[in-house]
Amino acid sequence: MAFTMRAVKVPPNSASMAEARHRVFDFFRDACRAIPSIMEIYNLDDVVTPAQLRASISQQIRKNQGVSDPKFVVIFNIHLSSVIDMLLFNGMEELNNITEHAKQRHHIIGQYVVGHKGLVQDLEKDQGSSEFLKKFYTSNY
């Protein structure tokens, strides 16, 4: 899969919002097709399922769903790209780095499996069901 991703070239800027939307769907499809090889490369079978990785990719894409700026970003009077095209380029670059094994296993687990919220076990800590634990949690230790 890494050799196929190397052949991907940066497409020209999107001409319309419909074309940009179509490119995002194409990127999502390519990322989902890369999941089996990512699972194999990073040995993620014991940590996450392919469906959970697919949901994580979907969440990353939906994080930017509010971006609907059809205008072009102008820097030094040069039209670089639309905001959506830049986000799409960053996503393609990230996918390329992952499939070429430029990241390590703990990067993938930390960024796409655990996420930014931390482990679920850390969020649901028992704050003391006994008097001893309540005193322990309020102490300096």
N, CA, C and O atoms as CSV, one atom per row, in Angstrom:
chain,resi,resn,atom,element,x,y,z
A,1,MET,N,N,0.820,-1.194,0.000
A,1,MET,CA,C,0.000,0.000,0.000
A,1,MET,C,C,0.863,1.256,0.000
A,1,MET,O,O,0.462,2.284,-0.546
A,2,ALA,N,N,2.039,1.179,0.606
A,2,ALA,CA,C,2.897,2.352,0.681
A,2,ALA,C,C,3.336,2.798,-0.704
A,2,ALA,O,O,3.474,3.993,-0.962
A,3,PHE,N,N,3.553,1.844,-1.588
A,3,PHE,CA,C,3.984,2.212,-2.926
A,3,PHE,C,C,2.857,2.860,-3.717
A,3,PHE,O,O,3.111,3.703,-4.578
A,4,THR,N,N,1.626,2.479,-3.438
A,4,THR,CA,C,0.509,3.119,-4.126
A,4,THR,C,C,0.324,4.544,-3.640
A,4,THR,O,O,-0.015,5.433,-4.421
A,5,MET,N,N,0.547,4.764,-2.349
A,5,MET,CA,C,0.369,6.105,-1.817
A,5,MET,C,C,1.475,7.041,-2.303
A,5,MET,O,O,1.251,8.247,-2.403
A,6,ARG,N,N,2.650,6.519,-2.603
A,6,ARG,CA,C,3.722,7.365,-3.121
A,6,ARG,C,C,3.381,7.926,-4.489
A,6,ARG,O,O,3.838,9.008,-4.857
A,7,ALA,N,N,2.581,7.194,-5.237
A,7,ALA,CA,C,2.239,7.627,-6.582
A,7,ALA,C,C,1.186,8.730,-6.585
A,7,ALA,O,O,0.939,9.347,-7.621
A,8,VAL,N,N,0.565,8.981,-5.436
A,8,VAL,CA,C,-0.468,10.005,-5.363
A,8,VAL,C,C,0.175,11.372,-5.483
A,8,VAL,O,O,1.115,11.691,-4.756
A,9,LYS,N,N,-0.328,12.170,-6.393
A,9,LYS,CA,C,0.191,13.508,-6.580
A,9,LYS,C,C,-0.836,14.513,-6.108
A,9,LYS,O,O,-2.030,14.220,-6.056
A,10,VAL,N,N,-0.369,15.689,-5.768
A,10,VAL,CA,C,-1.267,16.730,-5.283
A,10,VAL,C,C,-2.107,17.232,-6.447
A,10,VAL,O,O,-1.565,17.714,-7.442
A,11,PRO,N,N,-3.428,17.123,-6.331
A,11,PRO,CA,C,-4.285,17.597,-7.414
A,11,PRO,C,C,-4.338,19.123,-7.417
A,11,PRO,O,O,-3.998,19.761,-6.421
A,12,PRO,N,N,-4.759,19.696,-8.521
A,12,PRO,CA,C,-4.906,21.154,-8.566
A,12,PRO,C,C,-6.035,21.591,-7.641
A,12,PRO,O,O,-6.780,20.761,-7.121
A,13,ASN,N,N,-6.153,22.878,-7.445
A,13,ASN,CA,C,-7.179,23.417,-6.556
A,13,ASN,C,C,-8.575,23.056,-7.027
A,13,ASN,O,O,-8.822,22.887,-8.221
A,14,SER,N,N,-9.472,22.943,-6.077
A,14,SER,CA,C,-10.864,22.648,-6.398
A,14,SER,C,C,-11.503,23.855,-7.071
A,14,SER,O,O,-11.297,24.996,-6.658
A,15,ALA,N,N,-12.271,23.588,-8.098
A,15,ALA,CA,C,-12.920,24.673,-8.827
A,15,ALA,C,C,-14.198,25.126,-8.148
A,15,ALA,O,O,-14.606,26.279,-8.288
A,16,SER,N,N,-14.837,24.213,-7.404
A,16,SER,CA,C,-16.101,24.549,-6.749
A,16,SER,C,C,-16.200,23.795,-5.431
A,16,SER,O,O,-15.385,22.924,-5.129
A,17,MET,N,N,-17.213,24.150,-4.660
A,17,MET,CA,C,-17.448,23.467,-3.390
A,17,MET,C,C,-17.841,22.007,-3.631
A,17,MET,O,O,-17.487,21.132,-2.840
A,18,ALA,N,N,-18.561,21.744,-4.702
A,18,ALA,CA,C,-18.966,20.365,-5.003
A,18,ALA,C,C,-17.748,19.504,-5.308
A,18,ALA,O,O,-17.679,18.348,-4.891
A,19,GLU,N,N,-16.800,20.061,-6.028
A,19,GLU,CA,C,-15.584,19.308,-6.337
A,19,GLU,C,C,-14.753,19.076,-5.081
A,19,GLU,O,O,-14.183,18.000,-4.898
A,20,ALA,N,N,-14.685,20.090,-4.213
A,20,ALA,CA,C,-13.940,19.933,-2.960
A,20,ALA,C,C,-14.605,18.868,-2.084
A,20,ALA,O,O,-13.916,18.072,-1.445
A,21,ARG,N,N,-15.922,18.854,-2.053
A,21,ARG,CA,C,-16.657,17.851,-1.272
A,21,ARG,C,C,-16.397,16.451,-1.817
A,21,ARG,O,O,-16.213,15.502,-1.055
A,22,HIS,N,N,-16.386,16.334,-3.135
A,22,HIS,CA,C,-16.115,15.049,-3.776
A,22,HIS,C,C,-14.692,14.572,-3.440
A,22,HIS,O,O,-14.476,13.382,-3.208
A,23,ARG,N,N,-13.733,15.494,-3.414
A,23,ARG,CA,C,-12.355,15.131,-3.065
A,23,ARG,C,C,-12.234,14.649,-1.620
A,23,ARG,O,O,-11.460,13.739,-1.324
A,24,VAL,N,N,-13.004,15.266,-0.728
A,24,VAL,CA,C,-12.980,14.836,0.671
A,24,VAL,C,C,-13.511,13.408,0.783
A,24,VAL,O,O,-12.950,12.596,1.518
A,25,PHE,N,N,-14.589,13.097,0.061
A,25,PHE,CA,C,-15.126,11.739,0.071
A,25,PHE,C,C,-14.130,10.746,-0.531
A,25,PHE,O,O,-13.997,9.624,-0.043
A,26,ASP,N,N,-13.437,11.154,-1.582
A,26,ASP,CA,C,-12.405,10.291,-2.171
A,26,ASP,C,C,-11.270,10.030,-1.185
A,26,ASP,O,O,-10.764,8.912,-1.085
A,27,PHE,N,N,-10.877,11.076,-0.458
A,27,PHE,CA,C,-9.827,10.912,0.544
A,27,PHE,C,C,-10.275,9.954,1.645
A,27,PHE,O,O,-9.503,9.097,2.074
A,28,PHE,N,N,-11.517,10.098,2.101
A,28,PHE,CA,C,-12.031,9.209,3.139
A,28,PHE,C,C,-12.049,7.762,2.655
A,28,PHE,O,O,-11.702,6.849,3.404
A,29,ARG,N,N,-12.453,7.555,1.406
A,29,ARG,CA,C,-12.462,6.204,0.844
A,29,ARG,C,C,-11.044,5.635,0.781
A,29,ARG,O,O,-10.828,4.472,1.121
A,30,ASP,N,N,-10.074,6.451,0.348
A,30,ASP,CA,C,-8.683,5.986,0.282
A,30,ASP,C,C,-8.134,5.673,1.670
A,30,ASP,O,O,-7.404,4.699,1.849
A,31,ALA,N,N,-8.488,6.501,2.649
A,31,ALA,CA,C,-8.020,6.263,4.020
A,31,ALA,C,C,-8.624,4.976,4.570
A,31,ALA,O,O,-7.941,4.214,5.254
A,32,CYS,N,N,-9.896,4.731,4.279
A,32,CYS,CA,C,-10.535,3.497,4.753
A,32,CYS,C,C,-9.943,2.271,4.061
A,32,CYS,O,O,-9.838,1.208,4.672
A,33,ARG,N,N,-9.562,2.407,2.819
A,33,ARG,CA,C,-8.927,1.290,2.118
A,33,ARG,C,C,-7.530,1.002,2.648
A,33,ARG,O,O,-7.026,-0.111,2.497
A,34,ALA,N,N,-6.907,1.989,3.263
A,34,ALA,CA,C,-5.562,1.807,3.814
A,34,ALA,C,C,-5.589,1.209,5.219
A,34,ALA,O,O,-4.541,0.818,5.733
A,35,ILE,N,N,-6.748,1.130,5.845
A,35,ILE,CA,C,-6.836,0.649,7.227
A,35,ILE,C,C,-6.284,-0.761,7.399
A,35,ILE,O,O,-5.539,-0.975,8.356
A,36,PRO,N,N,-6.589,-1.738,6.550
A,36,PRO,CA,C,-6.015,-3.075,6.762
A,36,PRO,C,C,-4.488,-3.088,6.754
A,36,PRO,O,O,-3.873,-3.778,7.568
A,37,SER,N,N,-3.879,-2.344,5.856
A,37,SER,CA,C,-2.416,-2.324,5.837
A,37,SER,C,C,-1.859,-1.559,7.040
A,37,SER,O,O,-0.793,-1.909,7.545
A,38,ILE,N,N,-2.551,-0.534,7.501
A,38,ILE,CA,C,-2.115,0.196,8.693
A,38,ILE,C,C,-2.198,-0.712,9.912
A,38,ILE,O,O,-1.309,-0.705,10.764
A,39,MET,N,N,-3.277,-1.497,9.989
A,39,MET,CA,C,-3.433,-2.432,11.103
A,39,MET,C,C,-2.283,-3.447,11.111
A,39,MET,O,O,-1.784,-3.830,12.169
A,40,GLU,N,N,-1.877,-3.868,9.920
A,40,GLU,CA,C,-0.803,-4.851,9.816
A,40,GLU,C,C,0.565,-4.231,10.097
A,40,GLU,O,O,1.382,-4.824,10.803
A,41,ILE,N,N,0.816,-3.044,9.549
A,41,ILE,CA,C,2.114,-2.387,9.717
A,41,ILE,C,C,2.392,-2.099,11.188
A,41,ILE,O,O,3.489,-2.361,11.681
A,42,TYR,N,N,1.397,-1.558,11.888
A,42,TYR,CA,C,1.599,-1.125,13.264
A,42,TYR,C,C,1.139,-2.154,14.297
A,42,TYR,O,O,1.192,-1.888,15.498
A,43,ASN,N,N,0.692,-3.317,13.845
A,43,ASN,CA,C,0.259,-4.387,14.735
A,43,ASN,C,C,-0.779,-3.872,15.739
A,43,ASN,O,O,-0.575,-3.953,16.951
A,44,LEU,N,N,-1.879,-3.348,15.229
A,44,LEU,CA,C,-2.900,-2.716,16.059
A,44,LEU,C,C,-4.068,-3.634,16.390
A,44,LEU,O,O,-5.049,-3.185,16.984
A,45,ASP,N,N,-3.986,-4.906,16.022
A,45,ASP,CA,C,-5.115,-5.811,16.227
A,45,ASP,C,C,-5.492,-5.968,17.694
A,45,ASP,O,O,-6.668,-6.146,18.012
A,46,ASP,N,N,-4.511,-5.904,18.592
A,46,ASP,CA,C,-4.801,-6.080,20.007
A,46,ASP,C,C,-5.287,-4.800,20.680
A,46,ASP,O,O,-5.720,-4.841,21.832
A,47,VAL,N,N,-5.223,-3.661,19.983
A,47,VAL,CA,C,-5.572,-2.376,20.584
A,47,VAL,C,C,-6.885,-1.811,20.050
A,47,VAL,O,O,-7.671,-1.244,20.809
A,48,VAL,N,N,-7.124,-1.961,18.762
A,48,VAL,CA,C,-8.257,-1.299,18.126
A,48,VAL,C,C,-8.787,-2.165,16.991
A,48,VAL,O,O,-8.059,-2.983,16.428
A,49,THR,N,N,-10.045,-1.981,16.664
A,49,THR,CA,C,-10.643,-2.687,15.525
A,49,THR,C,C,-10.622,-1.769,14.306
A,49,THR,O,O,-10.490,-0.554,14.454
A,50,PRO,N,N,-10.750,-2.327,13.118
A,50,PRO,CA,C,-10.817,-1.473,11.922
A,50,PRO,C,C,-11.996,-0.499,11.961
A,50,PRO,O,O,-11.890,0.623,11.466
A,51,ALA,N,N,-13.104,-0.919,12.542
A,51,ALA,CA,C,-14.270,-0.027,12.637
A,51,ALA,C,C,-13.970,1.177,13.527
A,51,ALA,O,O,-14.413,2.289,13.238
A,52,GLN,N,N,-13.223,0.963,14.602
A,52,GLN,CA,C,-12.865,2.077,15.476
A,52,GLN,C,C,-11.903,3.040,14.785
A,52,GLN,O,O,-11.997,4.254,14.964
A,53,LEU,N,N,-10.986,2.499,14.000
A,53,LEU,CA,C,-10.092,3.375,13.233
A,53,LEU,C,C,-10.865,4.168,12.184
A,53,LEU,O,O,-10.605,5.353,11.976
A,54,ARG,N,N,-11.805,3.517,11.532
A,54,ARG,CA,C,-12.648,4.198,10.547
A,54,ARG,C,C,-13.430,5.327,11.209
A,54,ARG,O,O,-13.563,6.409,10.639
A,55,ALA,N,N,-13.945,5.078,12.408
A,55,ALA,CA,C,-14.680,6.112,13.141
A,55,ALA,C,C,-13.756,7.263,13.537
A,55,ALA,O,O,-14.173,8.421,13.533
A,56,SER,N,N,-12.518,6.954,13.876
A,56,SER,CA,C,-11.550,7.992,14.228
A,56,SER,C,C,-11.220,8.867,13.016
A,56,SER,O,O,-11.108,10.087,13.136
A,57,ILE,N,N,-11.068,8.245,11.865
A,57,ILE,CA,C,-10.819,9.009,10.636
A,57,ILE,C,C,-12.015,9.892,10.322
A,57,ILE,O,O,-11.863,11.059,9.961
A,58,SER,N,N,-13.195,9.327,10.463
A,58,SER,CA,C,-14.409,10.096,10.221
A,58,SER,C,C,-14.514,11.281,11.181
A,58,SER,O,O,-14.925,12.372,10.785
A,59,GLN,N,N,-14.144,11.066,12.427
A,59,GLN,CA,C,-14.178,12.137,13.413
A,59,GLN,C,C,-13.188,13.243,13.053
A,59,GLN,O,O,-13.492,14.426,13.208
A,60,GLN,N,N,-12.009,12.861,12.574
A,60,GLN,CA,C,-11.015,13.860,12.178
A,60,GLN,C,C,-11.522,14.698,11.004
A,60,GLN,O,O,-11.276,15.903,10.942
A,61,ILE,N,N,-12.222,14.063,10.087
A,61,ILE,CA,C,-12.752,14.794,8.936
A,61,ILE,C,C,-13.913,15.683,9.365
A,61,ILE,O,O,-14.007,16.831,8.931
A,62,ARG,N,N,-14.790,15.167,10.208
A,62,ARG,CA,C,-15.954,15.945,10.650
A,62,ARG,C,C,-15.572,17.095,11.561
A,62,ARG,O,O,-16.357,18.025,11.749
A,63,LYS,N,N,-14.390,17.045,12.123
A,63,LYS,CA,C,-13.917,18.145,12.954
A,63,LYS,C,C,-13.859,19.439,12.136
A,63,LYS,O,O,-14.023,20.532,12.680
A,64,ASN,N,N,-13.628,19.310,10.847
A,64,ASN,CA,C,-13.514,20.478,9.962
A,64,ASN,C,C,-14.717,20.634,9.042
A,64,ASN,O,O,-14.614,21.289,8.005
A,65,GLN,N,N,-15.849,20.048,9.398
A,65,GLN,CA,C,-16.995,20.107,8.497
A,65,GLN,C,C,-17.581,21.512,8.374
A,65,GLN,O,O,-18.297,21.797,7.414
A,66,GLY,N,N,-17.294,22.376,9.313
A,66,GLY,CA,C,-17.812,23.729,9.241
A,66,GLY,C,C,-17.078,24.613,8.253
A,66,GLY,O,O,-17.527,25.721,7.961
A,67,VAL,N,N,-15.960,24.142,7.738
A,67,VAL,CA,C,-15.189,24.931,6.778
A,67,VAL,C,C,-15.907,24.888,5.440
A,67,VAL,O,O,-16.004,23.843,4.798
A,68,SER,N,N,-16.396,26.019,5.045
A,68,SER,CA,C,-17.096,26.086,3.760
A,68,SER,C,C,-16.710,27.355,3.024
A,68,SER,O,O,-17.539,27.978,2.360
A,69,ASP,N,N,-15.460,27.728,3.145
A,69,ASP,CA,C,-14.979,28.959,2.550
A,69,ASP,C,C,-14.618,28.731,1.089
A,69,ASP,O,O,-13.582,28.133,0.800
A,70,PRO,N,N,-15.455,29.198,0.160
A,70,PRO,CA,C,-15.127,29.008,-1.248
A,70,PRO,C,C,-14.055,29.984,-1.743
A,70,PRO,O,O,-13.524,29.838,-2.845
A,71,LYS,N,N,-13.752,30.968,-0.918
A,71,LYS,CA,C,-12.758,31.953,-1.323
A,71,LYS,C,C,-11.369,31.335,-1.256
A,71,LYS,O,O,-11.165,30.282,-0.650
A,72,PHE,N,N,-10.440,31.999,-1.879
A,72,PHE,CA,C,-9.073,31.510,-1.901
A,72,PHE,C,C,-8.234,32.308,-0.920
A,72,PHE,O,O,-8.458,33.502,-0.721
A,73,VAL,N,N,-7.287,31.651,-0.323
A,73,VAL,CA,C,-6.376,32.316,0.584
A,73,VAL,C,C,-5.327,33.028,-0.258
A,73,VAL,O,O,-4.696,32.418,-1.120
A,74,VAL,N,N,-5.144,34.311,-0.009
A,74,VAL,CA,C,-4.195,35.093,-0.789
A,74,VAL,C,C,-3.049,35.514,0.114
A,74,VAL,O,O,-3.255,36.205,1.112
A,75,ILE,N,N,-1.839,35.094,-0.240
A,75,ILE,CA,C,-0.644,35.493,0.482
A,75,ILE,C,C,0.311,36.078,-0.540
A,75,ILE,O,O,0.669,35.422,-1.519
A,76,PHE,N,N,0.719,37.317,-0.307
A,76,PHE,CA,C,1.609,38.027,-1.222
A,76,PHE,C,C,1.046,38.042,-2.644
A,76,PHE,O,O,1.786,37.871,-3.613
A,77,ASN,N,N,-0.252,38.245,-2.759
A,77,ASN,CA,C,-0.958,38.325,-4.036
A,77,ASN,C,C,-0.853,37.052,-4.862
A,77,ASN,O,O,-0.976,37.093,-6.087
A,78,ILE,N,N,-0.625,35.918,-4.198
A,78,ILE,CA,C,-0.577,34.629,-4.885
A,78,ILE,C,C,-1.708,33.771,-4.345
A,78,ILE,O,O,-1.829,33.592,-3.134
A,79,HIS,N,N,-2.530,33.245,-5.226
A,79,HIS,CA,C,-3.613,32.366,-4.809
A,79,HIS,C,C,-3.031,30.988,-4.521
A,79,HIS,O,O,-2.653,30.264,-5.442
A,80,LEU,N,N,-2.961,30.630,-3.250
A,80,LEU,CA,C,-2.370,29.348,-2.907
A,80,LEU,C,C,-3.364,28.215,-3.073
A,80,LEU,O,O,-3.160,27.315,-3.887
A,81,SER,N,N,-4.414,28.258,-2.320
A,81,SER,CA,C,-5.371,27.172,-2.351
A,81,SER,C,C,-6.538,27.568,-1.485
A,81,SER,O,O,-6.434,28.490,-0.676
A,82,SER,N,N,-7.625,26.893,-1.643
A,82,SER,CA,C,-8.726,27.142,-0.728
A,82,SER,C,C,-8.424,26.463,0.588
A,82,SER,O,O,-7.541,25.609,0.665
A,83,VAL,N,N,-9.138,26.830,1.603
A,83,VAL,CA,C,-8.912,26.273,2.940
A,83,VAL,C,C,-9.169,24.767,2.926
A,83,VAL,O,O,-8.431,24.007,3.553
A,84,ILE,N,N,-10.186,24.343,2.232
A,84,ILE,CA,C,-10.515,22.917,2.165
A,84,ILE,C,C,-9.399,22.143,1.479
A,84,ILE,O,O,-9.042,21.048,1.913
A,85,ASP,N,N,-8.858,22.700,0.425
A,85,ASP,CA,C,-7.763,22.026,-0.277
A,85,ASP,C,C,-6.528,21.916,0.606
A,85,ASP,O,O,-5.812,20.917,0.544
A,86,MET,N,N,-6.270,22.929,1.425
A,86,MET,CA,C,-5.120,22.847,2.334
A,86,MET,C,C,-5.340,21.781,3.396
A,86,MET,O,O,-4.420,21.028,3.716
A,87,LEU,N,N,-6.547,21.707,3.946
A,87,LEU,CA,C,-6.850,20.671,4.934
A,87,LEU,C,C,-6.761,19.285,4.302
A,87,LEU,O,O,-6.269,18.340,4.919
A,88,LEU,N,N,-7.237,19.176,3.080
A,88,LEU,CA,C,-7.183,17.904,2.373
A,88,LEU,C,C,-5.738,17.496,2.086
A,88,LEU,O,O,-5.386,16.322,2.197
A,89,PHE,N,N,-4.919,18.453,1.723
A,89,PHE,CA,C,-3.501,18.177,1.495
A,89,PHE,C,C,-2.841,17.691,2.784
A,89,PHE,O,O,-2.052,16.746,2.761
A,90,ASN,N,N,-3.163,18.341,3.920
A,90,ASN,CA,C,-2.598,17.911,5.204
A,90,ASN,C,C,-3.035,16.492,5.543
A,90,ASN,O,O,-2.243,15.705,6.060
A,91,GLY,N,N,-4.289,16.162,5.255
A,91,GLY,CA,C,-4.772,14.811,5.499
A,91,GLY,C,C,-4.075,13.783,4.618
A,91,GLY,O,O,-3.720,12.701,5.087
A,92,MET,N,N,-3.879,14.111,3.357
A,92,MET,CA,C,-3.178,13.192,2.454
A,92,MET,C,C,-1.733,13.000,2.886
A,92,MET,O,O,-1.199,11.895,2.798
A,93,GLU,N,N,-1.101,14.063,3.349
A,93,GLU,CA,C,0.272,13.968,3.826
A,93,GLU,C,C,0.356,13.093,5.073
A,93,GLU,O,O,1.282,12.294,5.214
A,94,GLU,N,N,-0.608,13.246,5.973
A,94,GLU,CA,C,-0.648,12.426,7.185
A,94,GLU,C,C,-0.847,10.951,6.833
A,94,GLU,O,O,-0.168,10.081,7.376
A,95,LEU,N,N,-1.778,10.677,5.925
A,95,LEU,CA,C,-2.021,9.302,5.495
A,95,LEU,C,C,-0.782,8.717,4.827
A,95,LEU,O,O,-0.450,7.550,5.036
A,96,ASN,N,N,-0.113,9.515,4.037
A,96,ASN,CA,C,1.114,9.067,3.375
A,96,ASN,C,C,2.197,8.745,4.408
A,96,ASN,O,O,2.889,7.734,4.285
A,97,ASN,N,N,2.348,9.595,5.419
A,97,ASN,CA,C,3.340,9.335,6.461
A,97,ASN,C,C,3.022,8.057,7.230
A,97,ASN,O,O,3.925,7.302,7.590
A,98,ILE,N,N,1.752,7.822,7.476
A,98,ILE,CA,C,1.357,6.627,8.223
A,98,ILE,C,C,1.592,5.375,7.392
A,98,ILE,O,O,2.128,4.392,7.904
A,99,THR,N,N,1.205,5.389,6.129
A,99,THR,CA,C,1.360,4.190,5.304
A,99,THR,C,C,2.820,3.920,4.947
A,99,THR,O,O,3.174,2.774,4.671
A,100,GLU,N,N,3.665,4.930,4.946
A,100,GLU,CA,C,5.088,4.717,4.678
A,100,GLU,C,C,5.875,4.426,5.943
A,100,GLU,O,O,7.104,4.369,5.919
A,101,HIS,N,N,5.167,4.243,7.039
A,101,HIS,CA,C,5.764,3.892,8.329
A,101,HIS,C,C,6.725,4.969,8.811
A,101,HIS,O,O,7.779,4.661,9.366
A,102,ALA,N,N,6.365,6.231,8.601
A,102,ALA,CA,C,7.168,7.342,9.085
A,102,ALA,C,C,6.822,7.681,10.532
A,102,ALA,O,O,7.495,8.497,11.161
A,103,LYS,N,N,5.790,7.063,11.049
A,103,LYS,CA,C,5.399,7.251,12.441
A,103,LYS,C,C,5.600,5.946,13.179
A,103,LYS,O,O,5.689,4.877,12.574
A,104,GLN,N,N,5.669,6.046,14.488
A,104,GLN,CA,C,5.805,4.848,15.285
A,104,GLN,C,C,4.449,4.458,15.860
A,104,GLN,O,O,3.488,5.227,15.821
A,105,ARG,N,N,4.399,3.241,16.393
A,105,ARG,CA,C,3.136,2.677,16.865
A,105,ARG,C,C,2.492,3.553,17.934
A,105,ARG,O,O,1.278,3.758,17.913
A,106,HIS,N,N,3.277,4.066,18.856
A,106,HIS,CA,C,2.684,4.864,19.927
A,106,HIS,C,C,2.136,6.193,19.420
A,106,HIS,O,O,1.239,6.760,20.044
A,107,HIS,N,N,2.654,6.704,18.303
A,107,HIS,CA,C,2.069,7.910,17.707
A,107,HIS,C,C,0.659,7.623,17.217
A,107,HIS,O,O,-0.263,8.404,17.454
A,108,ILE,N,N,0.498,6.495,16.529
A,108,ILE,CA,C,-0.808,6.130,15.987
A,108,ILE,C,C,-1.796,5.879,17.115
A,108,ILE,O,O,-2.934,6.345,17.069
A,109,ILE,N,N,-1.353,5.136,18.136
A,109,ILE,CA,C,-2.248,4.832,19.259
A,109,ILE,C,C,-2.624,6.112,19.999
A,109,ILE,O,O,-3.790,6.306,20.342
A,110,GLY,N,N,-1.665,6.970,20.244
A,110,GLY,CA,C,-1.951,8.198,20.981
A,110,GLY,C,C,-2.832,9.168,20.227
A,110,GLY,O,O,-3.648,9.864,20.831
A,111,GLN,N,N,-2.678,9.221,18.922
A,111,GLN,CA,C,-3.407,10.215,18.141
A,111,GLN,C,C,-4.762,9.722,17.649
A,111,GLN,O,O,-5.718,10.496,17.604
A,112,TYR,N,N,-4.860,8.452,17.282
A,112,TYR,CA,C,-6.081,7.982,16.648
A,112,TYR,C,C,-6.852,6.949,17.462
A,112,TYR,O,O,-8.045,6.756,17.227
A,113,VAL,N,N,-6.207,6.288,18.403
A,113,VAL,CA,C,-6.906,5.286,19.207
A,113,VAL,C,C,-7.367,5.899,20.518
A,113,VAL,O,O,-8.549,5.840,20.855
A,114,VAL,N,N,-6.428,6.490,21.262
A,114,VAL,CA,C,-6.768,7.093,22.547
A,114,VAL,C,C,-7.398,8.457,22.333
A,114,VAL,O,O,-8.388,8.788,22.984
A,115,GLY,N,N,-6.854,9.233,21.452
A,115,GLY,CA,C,-7.393,10.543,21.157
A,115,GLY,C,C,-6.892,11.603,22.107
A,115,GLY,O,O,-6.004,11.352,22.922
A,116,HIS,N,N,-7.463,12.789,22.002
A,116,HIS,CA,C,-7.011,13.925,22.792
A,116,HIS,C,C,-7.637,13.945,24.181
A,116,HIS,O,O,-7.165,14.681,25.048
A,117,LYS,N,N,-8.676,13.165,24.415
A,117,LYS,CA,C,-9.357,13.175,25.705
A,117,LYS,C,C,-8.661,12.294,26.732
A,117,LYS,O,O,-8.936,12.430,27.924
A,118,GLY,N,N,-7.792,11.419,26.327
A,118,GLY,CA,C,-7.124,10.518,27.245
A,118,GLY,C,C,-7.847,9.187,27.316
A,118,GLY,O,O,-8.858,8.975,26.646
A,119,LEU,N,N,-7.325,8.310,28.122
A,119,LEU,CA,C,-7.924,6.991,28.259
A,119,LEU,C,C,-9.280,7.079,28.945
A,119,LEU,O,O,-9.508,7.940,29.795
A,120,VAL,N,N,-10.152,6.194,28.571
A,120,VAL,CA,C,-11.482,6.162,29.169
A,120,VAL,C,C,-11.369,5.831,30.658
A,120,VAL,O,O,-12.149,6.337,31.465
A,121,GLN,N,N,-10.413,4.997,31.021
A,121,GLN,CA,C,-10.241,4.625,32.422
A,121,GLN,C,C,-9.856,5.843,33.265
A,121,GLN,O,O,-10.252,5.934,34.427
A,122,ASP,N,N,-9.096,6.772,32.701
A,122,ASP,CA,C,-8.700,7.960,33.445
A,122,ASP,C,C,-9.867,8.902,33.666
A,122,ASP,O,O,-9.909,9.606,34.675
A,123,LEU,N,N,-10.812,8.928,32.745
A,123,LEU,CA,C,-11.954,9.815,32.878
A,123,LEU,C,C,-12.950,9.324,33.924
A,123,LEU,O,O,-13.636,10.128,34.554
A,124,GLU,N,N,-13.028,8.044,34.103
A,124,GLU,CA,C,-14.024,7.469,34.988
A,124,GLU,C,C,-13.395,6.961,36.281
A,124,GLU,O,O,-13.774,5.898,36.771
A,125,LYS,N,N,-12.444,7.701,36.841
A,125,LYS,CA,C,-11.791,7.279,38.076
A,125,LYS,C,C,-12.775,7.332,39.226
A,125,LYS,O,O,-13.604,8.237,39.313
A,126,ASP,N,N,-12.675,6.366,40.096
A,126,ASP,CA,C,-13.488,6.338,41.298
A,126,ASP,C,C,-12.872,7.309,42.290
A,126,ASP,O,O,-11.720,7.143,42.690
A,127,GLN,N,N,-13.613,8.296,42.679
A,127,GLN,CA,C,-13.084,9.303,43.582
A,127,GLN,C,C,-13.248,8.926,45.050
A,127,GLN,O,O,-13.356,9.803,45.907
A,128,GLY,N,N,-13.266,7.679,45.334
A,128,GLY,CA,C,-13.263,7.236,46.721
A,128,GLY,C,C,-14.605,6.705,47.166
A,128,GLY,O,O,-15.533,7.473,47.417
A,129,SER,N,N,-14.706,5.420,47.261
A,129,SER,CA,C,-15.948,4.835,47.733
A,129,SER,C,C,-15.865,4.544,49.222
A,129,SER,O,O,-16.887,4.289,49.859
A,130,SER,N,N,-14.654,4.580,49.788
A,130,SER,CA,C,-14.500,4.366,51.217
A,130,SER,C,C,-13.926,5.624,51.854
A,130,SER,O,O,-13.397,6.497,51.165
A,131,GLU,N,N,-14.034,5.705,53.155
A,131,GLU,CA,C,-13.504,6.864,53.872
A,131,GLU,C,C,-11.988,6.961,53.726
A,131,GLU,O,O,-11.440,8.057,53.608
A,132,PHE,N,N,-11.319,5.818,53.733
A,132,PHE,CA,C,-9.866,5.814,53.577
A,132,PHE,C,C,-9.453,6.422,52.236
A,132,PHE,O,O,-8.539,7.245,52.182
A,133,LEU,N,N,-10.125,6.019,51.155
A,133,LEU,CA,C,-9.776,6.548,49.839
A,133,LEU,C,C,-10.118,8.026,49.728
A,133,LEU,O,O,-9.378,8.776,49.091
A,134,LYS,N,N,-11.211,8.460,50.325
A,134,LYS,CA,C,-11.563,9.883,50.277
A,134,LYS,C,C,-10.491,10.717,50.971
A,134,LYS,O,O,-10.096,11.767,50.466
A,135,LYS,N,N,-10.024,10.256,52.117
A,135,LYS,CA,C,-8.963,10.973,52.827
A,135,LYS,C,C,-7.658,10.922,52.038
A,135,LYS,O,O,-6.896,11.889,52.019
A,136,PHE,N,N,-7.409,9.787,51.388
A,136,PHE,CA,C,-6.182,9.655,50.603
A,136,PHE,C,C,-6.174,10.616,49.410
A,136,PHE,O,O,-5.154,11.244,49.124
A,137,TYR,N,N,-7.304,10.729,48.721
A,137,TYR,CA,C,-7.367,11.616,47.554
A,137,TYR,C,C,-7.276,13.080,47.940
A,137,TYR,O,O,-6.804,13.894,47.146
A,138,THR,N,N,-7.712,13.432,49.129
A,138,THR,CA,C,-7.637,14.834,49.552
A,138,THR,C,C,-6.315,15.156,50.194
A,138,THR,O,O,-6.039,16.332,50.429
A,139,SER,N,N,-5.476,14.181,50.494
A,139,SER,CA,C,-4.183,14.452,51.127
A,139,SER,C,C,-3.175,14.946,50.103
A,139,SER,O,O,-3.496,15.078,48.922
A,140,ASN,N,N,-1.979,15.215,50.547
A,140,ASN,CA,C,-0.922,15.736,49.664
A,140,ASN,C,C,-0.374,14.678,48.729
A,140,ASN,O,O,0.294,15.007,47.749
A,141,TYR,N,N,-0.639,13.439,49.007
A,141,TYR,CA,C,-0.093,12.376,48.184
A,141,TYR,C,C,-1.016,12.117,47.065
A,141,TYR,O,O,-0.751,11.248,46.235
